[in-house]
Structure formats: structure tokens, C-alpha cells
């Protein structure tokens, strides 16, 4: 029988974190964009940041560029598109001897103009492999580390996006198509070539990204359902605002990269800087008011620094518990956990 939320929380509340022990957070994709500025903000809050990045040299230069103190971070290699790399990262983290108090699944790739799918080392469509499957394996493996945390409220945070939520204005744009996992037919069939979409239908690059981010929200909710009552770990997602100049758009048309930030700044007013978005991620990781597990936090599409966050309603598909459970089971098979 599962423990109640209150009993799990009271058990955690009995722990008092030693004053000499520094809290540790792992952030994927911390070498640029929102992940980098989240790392900077958490370091400023006194956390030690493990920057989990594909390019170690790039990550080191990025940390120096934003003036993170050298003793405030560690860099470990991680390529989320390789399940072997995910497992090796976890092994290296454990060998470091650090405890884990928070995990931030931030890294993502986006290939909006591809006509044919790219494949990961494991043979899966690259955006789903990186954004969902790599993070799914990482979350499952590092869940064991979070369970051992002596922090009063360890947290696991997965970034979302407005484009994967049709209940938000930015998610109502049907180009190239709205997110739709169908009955997970592509995953059911093994998700190997020639299959490139989770619903088994023909490849659409922009939709593959949206689908992967919908999977992130379903994964967060299923983690909450399975493990929050038992462990007291807080599972949440967030949309920090429209970060129009993020490196996520590096694979888009050059003209789009030029016009989109201008449009968000001058027409919609929805522009949010990478630094402010990073500060919002850090708040969800560290601040007491974000201790409600199972929530999807949002600030809407506005730059105002003191804008209040709220719990965003997510799509009907993201609320489908049956689909979340089936997605979990199929993802376990694809990453080798089942």
C-alpha cells in the first residue's frame, strides 16, 4: 500500500539538511540557452551544478562566459541521443560521490525543416530519441539517486513548451500539425526504420518535436503518479516563456531566426530572455512555492521579471492517464529497462 502524500512529506520534513552540505543539481543541455542560465542562477543560489552536456569544452567556455565561479559546477559528458551515453553518465556521476538533490531535463533538439528523419545511435528518430527517450532513461536511473537525497524536498523538473499544448494560444497553431501520439502505434512496432513517428504515420519534423515534448509532460505526470506518494520527490514541468533567441532554433531557416525574436519583441510582446527563463527554471528547482508535485508551471508569454507564475492547464492528451501508463511501458522497452 502506498503512503499518503502527507506521510511522505512528514517523513521528508524530519530530515534537516546539514548546513555544510551543498545541494547538487544535474542540468542537461547546460552549455547554452535556458540550461546555461538556469545553471548560473542555481549556482548563485548556492547549489553545485553538474552540467550534463555533449561538448565538455563548449560547456566550460560557456560557464566562464557567464562568470560562474569555478567551484560552483562540474561538467560531465552526456549525449541523450545515445542510451549508452546516458548509462555512462549516471555511472560517472555516482563515482563522483555527490548526492543528487534535483534533476533538470532541459536539453532538446528541434529539426523543423528536415524532409527525412535523422536517426540516433540506437536507431530511433533523433528528436524523440533525444528529447523523450534519453531523458526517460535518465529520469528512471537517477530516481534511485534522488531517493537517497537528504534534502527536505528533492525535485525532478522537465521543461515543456507551449507548442505542445493546444490549450494555450501558442499551441493552437496547426503548423505543421498539432501534437498527437495516436495509440502509440510507432512505439508499439519498435520505432525503428522505416518508422519515424510515435503514431506510426509519415514523418513530419516539426510535429516530431511537439510529440516528444508532449511525451515529456506525460512522463512527468506518470512519475508523479507512481513515485511521489512513496518518496516525497516533487515532479514538475514548466514553460518559462517564449525564449525566441534560444539555440534550439539553430536548425531553422536563417530568416526565421532573424524575424522571430523581432516579432515576439515588437508585435506579440511575448519575448522572454534566456536569462529570465533560466531564473524561472532555477525557481522551480529551489524555491519553496514550487513544491506542489504534478504541476505544470507557466508565466505566460511575457517578459515582466516579477510576473507571477501559475499552474497551466495542459491538453486532454497530456491528461490521459491510460496513455501515460502505456507510453511508460513502451518507453521502458525501447530504452532497455523492461
Rosetta blueprint (number, residue, H / E / L):
1 X L
2 X L
3 X L
4 X L
5 X H
6 X H
7 X H
8 X H
9 X H
10 X H
11 X H
12 X H
13 X H
14 X L
15 X L
16 X L
17 X L
18 X L
19 X L
20 X L
21 X L
22 X L
23 X L
24 X E
25 X E
26 X E
27 X E
28 X E
29 X L
30 X L
31 X L
32 X L
33 X H
34 X H
35 X H
36 X H
37 X H
38 X H
39 X H
40 X H
41 X H
42 X H
43 X H
44 X H
45 X L
46 X L
47 X L
48 X E
49 X E
50 X E
51 X E
52 X E
53 X E
54 X L
55 X L
56 X H
57 X H
58 X H
59 X H
60 X H
61 X H
62 X H
63 X H
64 X H
65 X H
66 X L
67 X L
68 X L
69 X L
70 X H
71 X H
72 X H
73 X E
74 X E
75 X E
76 X E
77 X E
78 X L
79 X L
80 X L
81 X L
82 X L
83 X H
84 X H
85 X H
86 X H
87 X H
88 X H
89 X H
90 X H
91 X H
92 X H
93 X H
94 X H
95 X H
96 X L
97 X L
98 X L
99 X L
100 X L
101 X L
102 X E
103 X E
104 X E
105 X E
106 X L
107 X L
108 X L
109 X L
110 X L
111 X L
112 X L
113 X L
114 X L
115 X L
116 X L
117 X L
118 X L
119 X E
120 X L
121 X L
122 X L
123 X L
124 X L
125 X E
126 X H
127 X H
128 X H
129 X H
130 X H
131 X H
132 X H
133 X H
134 X H
135 X H
136 X H
137 X H
138 X H
139 X H
140 X H
141 X H
142 X H
143 X H
144 X H
145 X H
146 X H
147 X H
148 X L
149 X L
150 X L
151 X L
152 X L
153 X L
154 X L
155 X E
156 X E
157 X E
158 X E
159 X E
160 X L
161 X L
162 X H
163 X H
164 X H
165 X L
166 X L
167 X L
168 X L
169 X H
170 X H
171 X H
172 X L
173 X L
174 X L
175 X L
176 X L
177 X L
178 X L
179 X L
180 X L
181 X L
182 X L
183 X L
184 X L
185 X H
186 X H
187 X H
188 X H
189 X L
190 X L
191 X L
192 X L
193 X L
194 X L
195 X L
196 X L
197 X L
198 X L
199 X L
200 X L
201 X L
202 X L
203 X L
204 X L
205 X H
206 X H
207 X H
208 X H
209 X H
210 X H
211 X H
212 X H
213 X H
214 X H
215 X H
216 X H
217 X H
218 X H
219 X H
220 X H
221 X H
222 X H
223 X H
224 X H
225 X H
226 X H
227 X H
228 X H
229 X H
230 X H
231 X H
232 X L
233 X L
234 X E
235 X E
236 X E
237 X E
238 X E
239 X E
240 X L
241 X L
242 X E
243 X L
244 X L
245 X L
246 X L
247 X H
248 X H
249 X H
250 X H
251 X H
252 X L
253 X L
254 X H
255 X H
256 X H
257 X H
258 X H
259 X H
260 X H
261 X H
262 X H
263 X H
264 X H
265 X H
266 X H
267 X H
268 X H
269 X L
270 X L
271 X E
272 X L
273 X L
274 X H
275 X H
276 X H
277 X H
278 X H
279 X H
280 X H
281 X H
282 X H
283 X H
284 X H
285 X H
286 X H
287 X L
288 X H
289 X H
290 X H
291 X L
292 X L
293 X L
294 X L
295 X E
296 X E
297 X E
298 X E
299 X L
300 X L
301 X L
302 X L
303 X L
304 X L
305 X L
306 X L
307 X L
308 X L
309 X L
310 X E
311 X E
312 X L
313 X L
314 X L
315 X L
316 X L
317 X L
318 X L
319 X L
320 X L
321 X H
322 X H
323 X H
324 X H
325 X H
326 X H
327 X H
328 X H
329 X H
330 X H
331 X H
332 X H
333 X H
334 X H
335 X H
336 X L
337 X L
338 X L
